[in-house]
């Protein structure tokens, strides 16, 4: 049991704040809803979380730039207030007071001022493209036109939450391999540049031909110690040259083609892009955005240039009245499963539903592929680092045994 603070609205759309003893946040949310309140924020003192059921809270920090988490929490809370029957400007004013992040508060203040001056909500959001994407703005515009803004916001929140969950899962899966590579690589660098040179002088004083592995090790260590600046310069120049090449359109296309052709990793990249395409496209169609406008927005959300090029061909096919599945097949960039699902959706009149199912399927495939990659990468890294360290130790032992065999 613990003490939880909450902020909610009552049936008269008034803000109610208080605290209560409960086992967790969910219990507080359940109690509030059972008593006719719409929860906005619930949390223990110092860590306040957004109060929609089943969601993780987002700690607030002063001074940091607004993040996807802030947009997600804002979207969910705004949907809650609109569901409670509040007007949009009143809801934004409440969220403005509840926001601790100064930069995000400034943006909300600007949006509220624009709305009070007569601008639409979508147009006000469009002035902040770094925070609110074209997808977000166009879905809000569709919500304004249809009069179901709270439904659109809930759909947007679900989209943002699922997209974030996939990104977080990929990031968390790569933490251990990267940490292993960093620690192991650092240990090898220290040994080659600080430990081996100390033994090199001892071996030199022995005035005996060292075993071949030892000579190779000493040569590598000597080169990295004496010419480290050359190695560093080559790495920096190569990095700058690669960055410059990737800034060119041709370089971006070549790099994206290369990523799609990589074993295992290529299939992962394709699955991520297909999932992003299907979920974005399906969500836009569900929200009432016209097909051509939806394709144009999807093209901007896809990060791979090869898939983006396929979006151009898809757009041309839609303009010619060829539907969705036909142009998708003609691009050659999409898996057959996604094409067949799109065709079924067109034939049954449930295209948006089929696209969301495609996205769910490929999200699950991404999770499985990430697990498979990390399960392969971890032993490969361990064996590779172990082989390098083993070679260093073996070379040192051979040299020591060789010296000990010298006649007195």
C-alpha positions in Angstrom: 0.0 0.0 0.0 1.1 3.5 -0.7 -0.2 7.1 -0.9 -1.1 8.2 -4.4 -2.0 11.7 -5.7 -4.5 12.1 -8.4 -5.9 14.7 -10.7 -9.3 14.1 -12.3 -12.5 15.8 -13.7 -16.0 15.3 -12.3 -19.2 15.1 -14.3 -19.4 18.9 -14.3 -16.0 19.1 -16.0 -14.3 20.5 -12.9 -10.8 19.6 -11.9 -10.6 17.5 -8.7 -7.3 16.8 -7.0 -6.6 14.6 -4.0 -4.7 11.7 -2.5 -5.7 8.2 -1.3 -4.2 4.9 0.0 -4.1 2.2 -2.6 -2.0 -0.8 -3.7 -1.1 0.7 -7.1 -2.1 3.3 -9.7 -4.6 0.9 -11.4 -6.5 0.7 -8.1 -6.7 4.5 -7.9 -7.9 4.7 -11.5 -10.6 2.0 -10.9 -11.8 3.8 -7.8 -12.0 7.2 -9.6 -14.0 5.7 -12.5 -16.3 3.8 -10.2 -17.1 7.1 -8.4 -17.9 9.0 -11.6 -14.5 10.8 -12.1 -12.4 10.9 -15.3 -8.7 10.3 -14.1 -6.1 12.5 -15.8 -3.0 11.9 -13.7 -2.2 9.4 -10.9 1.1 8.8 -9.2 3.1 8.8 -6.0 4.5 12.2 -4.8 7.4 13.1 -7.1 6.5 10.7 -9.9 3.1 11.5 -11.5 1.9 9.3 -14.3 -0.8 9.6 -17.0 -3.9 7.8 -15.8 -5.3 5.8 -18.7 -5.4 2.2 -17.7 -2.7 -0.1 -18.8 -0.1 2.6 -19.6 3.3 3.3 -18.1 3.8 6.6 -16.5 6.1 9.3 -17.8 8.3 11.2 -15.3 8.6 14.9 -16.0 11.9 16.7 -16.1 12.4 20.4 -16.3 14.4 21.9 -19.2 14.6 18.8 -21.5 13.3 18.9 -25.0 9.8 17.5 -25.5 9.9 13.8 -26.5 7.6 11.2 -28.1 6.6 10.2 -24.5 5.3 13.8 -23.9 3.3 13.7 -27.1 1.9 10.3 -26.2 0.9 11.4 -22.7 -0.6 14.7 -24.0 -2.7 12.8 -26.6 -4.0 10.3 -24.1 -4.9 13.0 -21.5 -6.5 15.3 -24.1 -8.7 12.3 -25.3 -9.7 11.7 -21.7 -10.8 15.4 -21.2 -12.7 15.4 -24.5 -14.4 12.2 -23.5 -15.5 13.9 -20.3 -17.3 16.5 -22.3 -14.9 19.4 -22.0 -14.3 21.9 -24.8 -11.0 21.8 -26.7 -9.7 25.1 -25.4 -10.6 24.3 -21.8 -8.9 20.9 -22.1 -5.7 22.5 -23.5 -5.7 25.0 -20.7 -5.9 22.2 -18.1 -3.1 20.3 -19.7 -1.1 23.5 -19.9 -1.4 23.9 -16.1 -0.6 20.2 -15.5 2.5 20.2 -17.7 5.9 20.5 -15.9 8.1 20.5 -18.9 8.7 24.2 -19.7 9.4 23.7 -23.4 6.3 21.6 -23.9 4.3 24.1 -21.9 5.5 26.9 -24.2 4.3 24.9 -27.2 0.9 24.2 -25.6 0.6 27.9 -24.8 1.2 28.8 -28.4 -1.3 26.2 -29.7 -4.0 27.4 -27.2 -3.4 31.0 -28.3 -3.8 30.1 -32.0 -7.0 28.2 -31.3 -8.4 31.2 -29.3 -7.5 33.4 -32.2 -9.6 31.3 -34.5 -7.2 28.8 -36.0 -8.2 25.1 -36.2 -6.5 22.6 -33.9 -4.8 20.9 -36.9 -3.4 24.2 -38.2 -2.1 25.1 -34.7 -0.3 21.7 -34.4 1.1 22.1 -37.9 3.2 25.0 -36.7 5.3 22.6 -34.6 6.4 19.9 -37.2 9.2 18.7 -35.0 6.8 17.5 -32.4 3.6 16.8 -34.3 4.2 14.9 -37.6 2.1 15.2 -40.7 0.4 12.0 -39.7 -0.6 13.5 -36.4 -1.8 16.7 -38.0 -3.8 15.0 -40.8 -5.5 12.6 -38.4 -6.5 15.6 -36.1 -7.8 17.4 -39.2 -9.9 14.3 -40.0 -11.2 14.3 -36.4 -12.2 17.9 -36.7 -14.1 17.2 -39.9 -15.9 14.1 -38.6 -16.6 15.5 -35.1 -15.1 12.5 -33.3 -11.9 14.1 -32.1 -11.6 11.9 -29.0 -11.8 8.7 -31.0 -9.1 10.0 -33.4 -6.9 10.9 -30.5 -7.3 7.5 -28.9 -6.4 5.9 -32.2 -3.4 8.2 -32.5 -2.3 7.3 -29.0 -2.5 3.6 -29.8 -0.4 4.2 -32.9 2.2 6.1 -31.0 2.3 3.6 -28.2 2.7 0.6 -30.4 5.4 2.3 -32.5 7.3 3.3 -29.4 7.0 -0.2 -27.9 8.7 -1.7 -31.0 11.5 0.9 -30.9 12.1 0.3 -27.2 12.2 -3.4 -27.7 14.8 -3.2 -30.4 16.8 -0.8 -28.3 16.7 -2.8 -25.2 17.7 -6.0 -27.1 20.8 -4.3 -28.4 22.0 -3.0 -25.0 23.8 -6.1 -23.9 25.7 -6.8 -27.1 26.8 -3.2 -27.4 27.9 -3.2 -23.7 29.8 -6.5 -24.3 31.5 -5.1 -27.3 32.4 -1.8 -25.5 33.8 -3.5 -22.4 35.6 -6.3 -24.4 37.0 -3.9 -27.0 38.2 -1.5 -24.3 40.0 -4.3 -22.4 41.7 -5.4 -25.6 42.8 -1.8 -26.4 44.2 -1.4 -22.9 46.1 -4.7 -23.2 47.6 -3.9 -26.6 48.7 -0.3 -25.7 49.7 -0.5 -22.1 50.3 -4.1 -21.0 52.0 -5.7 -24.0 54.5 -2.8 -24.4 55.8 -3.5 -20.9 56.5 -7.1 -21.7 58.0 -6.2 -25.1 61.0 -4.7 -23.4 61.5 -7.8 -21.3 61.3 -10.0 -24.4 63.8 -7.7 -26.2 66.3 -8.0 -23.4 66.1 -11.8 -23.7 67.7 -11.4 -27.1 66.0 -14.6 -28.4 63.8 -15.1 -31.4 60.3 -15.2 -30.0 57.6 -17.7 -31.2 55.6 -16.5 -34.3 52.4 -15.7 -32.4 54.4 -13.5 -30.0 56.1 -11.7 -32.9 52.8 -11.0 -34.5 51.3 -9.7 -31.3 54.3 -7.5 -30.6 54.2 -6.1 -34.1 50.5 -5.2 -33.8 51.0 -3.7 -30.4 54.0 -1.7 -31.6 52.1 -0.3 -34.5 49.1 0.7 -32.5 51.3 2.3 -29.9 53.6 4.2 -32.2 51.1 5.1 -34.9 47.9 5.5 -33.0 47.4 8.9 -34.5 47.5 7.5 -38.0 44.8 5.0 -37.1 42.7 7.7 -35.5 43.2 10.0 -38.5 42.1 7.2 -40.9 39.0 6.4 -38.9 38.1 10.1 -38.7 38.6 10.7 -42.4 36.7 7.5 -43.3 33.9 8.5 -41.0 33.7 12.1 -42.5 33.8 10.7 -46.1 31.1 8.1 -45.3 28.9 10.8 -43.7 29.4 13.1 -46.8 28.5 10.3 -49.2 25.4 9.4 -47.2 24.3 13.0 -47.3 24.0 12.7 -51.1 20.8 11.2 -52.5 22.7 8.6 -54.4 24.6 7.6 -51.3 21.3 7.4 -49.3 19.7 5.1 -51.9 22.8 2.9 -52.1 23.0 2.6 -48.4 19.3 1.7 -48.0 19.7 -0.9 -50.8 22.7 -2.4 -49.0 20.8 -2.7 -45.7 17.9 -4.6 -47.4 20.4 -7.1 -48.9 22.2 -7.9 -45.7 21.6 -11.5 -44.3 19.1 -11.5 -41.4 19.4 -7.7 -40.9 17.9 -7.0 -44.3 14.8 -9.0 -43.5 14.5 -7.1 -40.2 14.8 -3.7 -41.9 12.1 -4.7 -44.5 9.8 -6.0 -41.8 10.1 -2.8 -39.8 9.4 -0.7 -42.9 6.4 -2.8 -43.9 5.0 -2.6 -40.4 5.4 1.2 -40.3 3.8 1.5 -43.8 0.8 -0.8 -43.0 0.1 0.7 -39.5 0.4 4.3 -40.7 -1.7 3.7 -43.9 -4.3 1.8 -42.0 -4.6 4.3 -39.2 -5.0 7.2 -41.6 -7.7 5.3 -43.6 -9.5 4.5 -40.4 -9.5 8.2 -39.5 -11.1 9.2 -42.8 -8.0 10.6 -44.6 -8.3 10.2 -48.4 -6.2 7.4 -50.0 -4.0 9.7 -52.0 -3.3 12.0 -49.1 -2.7 9.0 -46.9 -0.1 7.6 -49.4 1.7 10.9 -49.5 1.9 11.0 -45.7 3.1 7.3 -45.5 5.9 8.2 -47.9 7.2 10.7 -45.4 7.1 8.2 -42.5 9.1 5.5 -44.3 12.8 5.9 -43.7 14.2 3.5 -46.3 14.6 5.2 -49.7 13.9 2.0 -51.6 10.5 1.6 -49.9 9.9 5.4 -50.3 10.4 5.0 -54.0 7.8 2.2 -54.0 5.4 4.7 -52.4 5.8 7.0 -55.4 4.9 4.1 -57.7 2.0 3.2 -55.4 0.8 6.8 -55.5 0.9 6.8 -59.3 -1.1 3.5 -59.4 -3.8 4.9 -57.1 -4.1 8.0 -59.3 -4.7 5.7 -62.3 -7.4 3.8 -60.4 -5.5 0.6 -60.0 -6.3 0.2 -56.4 -3.7 -0.7 -53.7 -2.7 -4.3 -54.1 -1.8 -4.1 -57.8 0.6 -1.2 -57.5 2.1 -2.8 -54.3 2.9 -6.0 -56.2 4.3 -4.0 -59.1 6.9 -2.3 -56.9 8.5 -5.5 -55.9 9.4 -4.1 -52.5 6.7 -5.6 -50.4 6.3 -9.2 -49.2 3.6 -11.3 -50.8 1.7 -11.7 -47.4 1.2 -7.9 -47.2 0.0 -7.8 -50.8 -2.5 -10.6 -50.4 -3.8 -9.1 -47.2 -4.3 -5.7 -49.0 -6.1 -7.5 -51.9 -8.4 -9.3 -49.4 -9.1 -5.9 -47.8 -10.0 -4.3 -51.1 -12.3 -7.2 -52.0 -14.1 -7.2 -48.7 -14.1 -3.4 -48.1 -12.0 -3.8 -45.0 -8.7 -2.5 -46.3 -7.8 -0.5 -43.2 -8.5 -3.4 -40.9 -6.3 -5.7 -43.1 -3.5 -3.2 -43.0 -3.6 -3.0 -39.2 -3.5 -6.8 -39.1 -0.5 -6.8 -41.4 1.2 -4.3 -39.1 0.5 -6.5 -36.0 1.9 -9.5 -37.9 5.1 -7.8 -38.9 5.5 -6.2 -35.4 5.6 -9.8 -34.0 8.0 -10.9 -36.7 10.3 -8.0 -35.8 10.3 -9.1 -32.2 11.1 -12.7 -33.2 13.8 -11.5 -35.6 15.4 -9.2 -33.0 15.5 -12.1 -30.5 17.0 -14.4 -33.1 19.6 -11.8 -34.1 20.6 -11.1 -30.5 20.7 -14.8 -29.7 23.2 -15.2 -32.6 25.1 -12.0 -31.9 25.9 -12.5 -28.3 27.8 -15.9 -28.7 29.5 -14.6 -31.8 30.8 -11.5 -29.8 31.8 -13.6 -26.8 33.6 -16.1 -29.0 35.3 -13.4 -31.0 36.5 -11.4 -28.0 37.5 -14.6 -26.3 39.5 -15.7 -29.3 41.4 -12.3 -29.4 42.1 -12.4 -25.7 43.1 -16.1 -25.9 45.5 -15.3 -28.7 47.1 -12.5 -26.6 47.4 -14.8 -23.5 48.8 -17.7 -25.6 51.3 -15.4 -27.3 52.5 -14.1 -23.9 52.7 -17.6 -22.4 54.7 -19.0 -25.4 57.2 -16.1 -25.0 57.5 -16.7 -21.2 58.1 -20.4 -21.7 60.6 -19.7 -24.4 62.6 -17.4 -22.1 62.4 -19.9 -19.2 64.0 -22.5 -21.5 67.1 -20.4 -22.0 70.3 -21.9 -20.6 71.7 -20.2 -17.5 
